Every structure is written in C-alpha cells, then in structure tokens.
C-alpha cells in the first residue's frame, strides 16, 4: 500500500508534529552531544547524500561517529579503525541519528520508512527491491524492528518492500513503539564483527518465499 491521498497527508502531519516537538524537547541533549563530538574533533555533523523518495538524492544528517583516518597511501581505514569511543556509544544508543529529525521536518525523510542507503546501491537493486523507494525513507522502519543489521541484505530489502505494500498509520505507530523499546535495550545496532553493515553487492531476484511476513 503506497502512501496516497489523505493517509499520506496524515503521515506527514504526524512527522511534522513529532519531529518539531522532539527537536524542541531534546534540544538540551542535542547541545550536549554536539559539544561532546566537538571536543573530540570536527566536524560535529556527518552530512552525506542518500537516495530519497523515488531515488531523488538529499543530504542526510548524523552526529559524526568516525574519524577521517587514512593509511600511508591515503586510503580510508576500515570503519572499525575509524569509529571513535564516543561514536560507538552514539551508535549503540542511536543518538547519532537525532539530527535526522531535521530531515523529517524538512520533508526529506519520514519518522518511519525504509532506511536511506548509499547512492551507489541504486543500480544494484532488483526491480522488486527498488520499490523500497516508493515511499519516503525513515529514521526507523520495519527492518529495524525485525533484526536490523543482524539480517542478510536480501532479508532487509524484502522487509522494506513488505512495508511499502502494507503501510498504515497503525503500523507506523507500532514500529515507533518497538523502536523506542529496542533503543532502550540496545538491540540490533550492528552486524556481528563489524562496525557497520557490510557493503551491498547486489543480489539475484529475491524469492517470494523470502518475502517478509507480519509477526
């Protein structure tokens, strides 16, 4: 069920109200985290282009969690070598995602939707997987509350498409509630043995048997 008509308007109203209220309520936390990141190094914010609705690029914001460390040939070191102790805490607690509330307020993102991935992945999706861009990307989503980075790429993308086909305000509220609980418990933050999810290399057409089901 792709977002259409009055339901899309209601989703946008929810996004604006919650993001604006959260930005105001959490402003002391924003200042505290920004100051901690600034003391550790600059810049405070990590800004990167990601594909949004229908694949149109926008710049997503996060608190910086890694340093720009390079080897003798000028190549970036691995994520594990570049992530800072503070950055690891920010990721574990999901505090690094807070600036994306501004993306939500601007209309680049929604509170709930498929996570915005890397631009270079766009031509690696199957036609079925590419349908994840039929809705706005989100800060959290159906994938994040069903395993997040502990899942294979094929399963993650299937869950994203399942969300596109089954979206409702009730589902969004369910996802937001589960997300808050998982953040408090620190579940599903990273792939085992890696600071970030491994690169998506592309996949064969996903079997219908691998499509996500409601739990």
C-alpha positions in Angstrom: 0.0 0.0 0.0 1.9 3.0 -1.3 1.2 6.2 0.6 -1.6 8.1 -1.2 -4.2 10.7 -0.6 -5.4 11.6 2.9 -3.3 8.8 4.5 -0.2 10.4 3.1 -1.3 13.8 4.5 -1.9 12.3 7.9 1.5 10.6 7.9 3.1 14.0 7.0 1.2 15.7 9.8 2.5 13.0 12.3 6.0 13.5 11.0 5.9 17.3 11.4 4.3 17.3 14.9 6.5 14.6 16.3 9.8 15.9 14.8 9.1 19.5 15.8 8.1 18.5 19.3 11.2 16.2 19.6 13.6 18.8 18.4 12.3 21.3 21.0 12.1 18.8 23.8 15.5 17.2 23.1 17.4 20.5 22.4 19.5 20.2 25.6 20.5 16.7 24.6 21.4 17.9 21.1 23.6 20.6 22.6 25.3 18.1 25.0 26.0 15.6 22.2 27.2 18.3 19.8 29.6 19.7 22.4 31.0 16.2 23.2 31.5 15.5 19.5 33.1 19.0 19.0 35.6 18.3 21.9 36.6 15.0 20.3 37.0 16.6 16.9 35.3 18.4 13.9 33.0 18.4 12.1 30.2 17.8 14.5 27.7 16.7 11.9 28.2 14.0 9.2 26.5 15.0 6.0 26.1 12.5 3.2 24.0 12.3 0.0 21.4 9.5 0.1 18.5 8.5 -2.2 15.1 9.6 -1.0 11.6 9.3 -2.4 11.8 7.8 -5.9 15.6 7.8 -5.6 15.9 11.6 -5.6 19.0 12.5 -3.6 19.1 14.5 -0.5 21.6 15.1 2.3 21.1 13.1 5.4 22.5 14.3 8.8 24.0 12.5 11.7 26.3 13.3 14.6 29.8 12.3 13.4 30.9 8.9 14.8 34.1 8.2 12.9 37.4 10.0 12.2 39.0 10.6 8.8 41.9 8.2 9.4 43.9 7.0 6.3 46.7 4.7 5.6 50.1 5.7 4.0 48.5 5.6 0.5 45.8 8.0 1.5 43.0 5.3 1.6 40.4 5.4 4.3 40.9 2.9 7.1 38.2 0.4 7.9 35.1 1.5 9.8 36.3 -0.4 12.8 39.6 1.5 12.9 37.9 4.9 12.3 35.0 4.8 14.8 35.7 6.6 18.0 34.7 5.5 21.5 32.2 8.3 21.7 31.0 7.4 18.2 30.5 3.7 19.3 28.4 4.9 22.2 26.3 7.2 19.9 25.6 4.4 17.5 24.8 1.9 20.3 22.3 4.4 21.8 21.1 5.6 18.4 21.9 9.2 19.4 23.9 9.7 16.2 20.5 9.6 14.4 19.0 12.6 16.2 19.8 15.2 13.6 17.7 13.3 11.1 14.7 14.8 12.9 15.6 17.9 10.9 15.4 15.8 7.7 12.0 14.7 8.8 10.8 18.2 9.5 12.1 19.4 6.1 10.3 16.6 4.3 13.3 14.7 3.1 12.5 11.7 5.4 9.7 10.3 7.5 9.8 9.0 11.0 9.1 5.5 9.6 10.2 4.1 6.3 13.0 2.1 4.7 16.4 3.4 5.8 18.1 5.6 3.2 21.1 3.6 1.9 24.0 4.6 -0.3 23.7 6.2 -3.7 25.9 3.6 -5.3 23.4 0.9 -4.4 20.7 2.3 -6.7 21.8 0.3 -9.8 22.3 -2.9 -7.7 18.7 -3.5 -6.7 16.4 -5.9 -8.5 13.2 -4.2 -9.7 11.4 -5.6 -6.7 13.9 -4.3 -4.3 13.9 -0.9 -5.9 10.3 -0.5 -4.8 11.6 0.5 -1.4 11.9 4.0 -2.9 8.2 4.3 -3.4 7.9 5.9 0.0 10.0 8.4 1.9 13.0 6.9 3.7 12.7 6.8 7.5 14.7 7.1 10.7 13.4 3.7 11.7 11.4 1.1 9.8 10.0 -2.4 9.6 13.5 -3.8 9.0 14.9 -2.0 12.1 12.4 -3.6 14.4 12.8 -7.1 12.9 16.6 -7.6 13.2 18.2 -4.5 11.6 21.9 -5.3 10.7 21.7 -8.9 12.1 19.8 -9.7 8.8 21.1 -10.5 5.4 20.7 -7.8 2.7 18.1 -9.9 0.9 16.0 -10.2 4.1 16.4 -6.5 4.9 15.3 -5.4 1.4 12.4 -7.8 1.4 11.2 -6.3 4.7 11.5 -2.8 3.2 9.3 -3.8 0.3 6.8 -5.5 2.7 6.5 -2.2 4.5 5.7 -0.4 1.2 2.9 -2.9 0.4 1.4 -2.9 3.9 1.9 0.6 5.2 -0.6 2.1 7.6 -0.6 4.7 10.4 -1.2 1.9 12.8 1.8 0.0 11.6 3.9 3.2 11.8 2.9 3.7 15.5 3.7 0.1 16.2 7.1 0.5 14.6 7.8 3.6 16.6 6.8 1.9 19.9 9.0 -1.1 19.2 11.9 1.1 18.1 11.9 3.0 21.4 11.9 -0.3 23.3 14.8 -1.7 21.2 16.8 1.5 21.6 16.5 1.3 25.4 17.6 -2.3 25.2 20.4 -1.6 22.7 19.3 -4.4 20.3 20.0 -4.8 16.6 22.6 -2.0 16.3 25.3 -3.5 14.3 26.3 -6.6 12.4 28.3 -9.1 14.4 32.0 -8.5 14.0 31.6 -5.2 12.1 31.2 -1.5 13.0 28.7 -1.1 10.1 26.7 -3.3 7.8 28.8 -4.9 5.0 28.5 -3.4 1.5 25.5 -4.4 -0.6 27.0 -6.0 -3.7 23.7 -6.8 -5.4 21.6 -10.0 -5.3 19.7 -12.4 -7.5 16.0 -11.9 -7.8 14.5 -12.4 -4.3 12.4 -15.5 -4.0 8.8 -14.9 -3.0 9.5 -17.3 -0.1 11.9 -14.8 1.3 9.3 -12.0 1.5 8.7 -10.7 5.0 5.6 -11.7 6.9 3.7 -9.9 9.7 4.8 -11.2 13.1 
